[in-house]
Amino acid sequence: MPNRDEPRGARPYGHLSGGDPNRGIIEYPIADAYAEELLDGDFVVQVSTGGINLAAATERLLGVFRGCRYINSSGEQVFSKRWPASTAGATERYASVACDPNSLFLIQADTDATGILEVDRGNLADIVATAGNTTMEQSRMELDTSGIGTGTAQLRIIDKDNSPDNAWGDNVNLIVQIYEHELTGADSATPGV
């Protein structure tokens, strides 16, 4: 039975040292009227102002967006899994980002001619920065299978999720670690350093 094509972005899966997969969540500012939609499970990058932006393929990653809080233009405190694009007039705008370099995430691979195979464990790949589902407030980012290899890329494939309905091939749900991590410096070959 083929895997279902249901990308949901990156979801916390675990930690290399065990324990709570949601540890290492830090708040980062969101620029006023930031024009991109941010959804739960989207990869983000750090910008020179100290805040975050939505990640694109090949950029060094900071972590995964897990929601936000802000005070809207009516003075109400909002907690949400989504940052609505171009929200203007909000104050105290903060994104919760899972940014521990040793965190593991679950992400679906996209469709490829050969799919992801068991021999791809340990290889590297970039993301597909697809627009998310704003109704469900859920990312639709995926792992890009077109460039899997040992060269520089954003994610390291650790293994596949061992759910009974998940098999190697197209749309497999994978356990990954951020390889090109903003918090590990120039050499991300030694995560957590």
C-alpha positions, 0 to 999 in steps of 0.5 A: 500500500503506498504512503499517503501524500499528506505533508504536515511540515516538521513535527517534534519527534525526539531528542538525541539525548532522549527526553521531551521532544518539545524542549529547546523552544525559544521565543524570537521576535516577528517583524511588524507587518511581516508579509509571510504566513507562518504556520505550525511546522514551518522551518524558519531562519534567523535574520540580522534583526534577531527575528525570524523569517520563513525558510527557503530551500538551501538556507541555514535553518534556525528551527521549526515554528511552533506558534506565536503570541502577540497583542492585536490592534484591539489590545487583545492577547492572541495565542495562535499556531499561525502568524497571519501574513501582513498583520499590522499594528500588533505589538509584543510579536513573538514566535515560539521556535523549536531550535535545539540543534539536537532535536529530531523532527518528523517530516514527509518526503515528496514524490520522486522517481525512485523514492527514499530508500533505506540506503538513504539513511544518513544522507542530506537533503533540502526542504521544499518550502511549499505554502501551508494550509491556512485553514488547518493552520498547518505547514505543508513543507516537505523533504526534497528528494531530488537532491539527496546525497552527501553534499551540503544540505539542510536536513540529515535523514536519520531513519523512517518513522516505524508506523505500520502504514509508513514504508520506504518510498514516495511520501515516506515520513522521515526522522530528520535532524537539522544539519545546516543549523544556525546555532551550530556555527559554520561547521554543522557536521558536529551538531550541538557544538 
